[in-house]
Amino acid sequence: MSVEETTRRRWAAFEPIRIRIMQEAYDCADRNEAEAYNSIKVMCGEVLKLAEEMVSTEREACAKVCDDWPNGRDDVYSIGAAIRARGNT
């Protein structure tokens, strides 16, 4: 399985959670519970931001392994750079 496919599957796992959270927010809006609606929307954004930070941290850890590889091969260092670049797309 490619890295892109693995990433897509991991993010896809968050989609049902995001949908459920937003359903709760919309239910609050339907009941005119504006404060609850806004709180849930903010919480959803925070959860997604946390997930992005976790992915970024994992990506950097993988790149660091390549950077620190003991044999000093140039291609290993370019792999580390490629891993970091994935976070900038």
Rosetta blueprint (number, residue, H / E / L):
1 M L
2 S L
3 V H
4 E H
5 E H
6 T H
7 T H
8 R H
9 R H
10 R H
11 W H
12 A H
13 A H
14 F H
15 E H
16 P H
17 I H
18 R H
19 I H
20 R H
21 I H
22 M H
23 Q H
24 E H
25 A H
26 Y H
27 D H
28 C H
29 A H
30 D H
31 R L
32 N L
33 E L
34 A H
35 E H
36 A H
37 Y H
38 N H
39 S H
40 I H
41 K H
42 V H
43 M H
44 C H
45 G H
46 E H
47 V H
48 L H
49 K H
50 L H
51 A H
52 E H
53 E H
54 M H
55 V H
56 S H
57 T H
58 E H
59 R H
60 E H
61 A H
62 C H
63 A H
64 K H
65 V H
66 C H
67 D H
68 D L
69 W L
70 P L
71 N L
72 G L
73 R L
74 D H
75 D H
76 V H
77 Y H
78 S H
79 I H
80 G H
81 A H
82 A H
83 I H
84 R H
85 A H
86 R H
87 G L
88 N L
89 T L
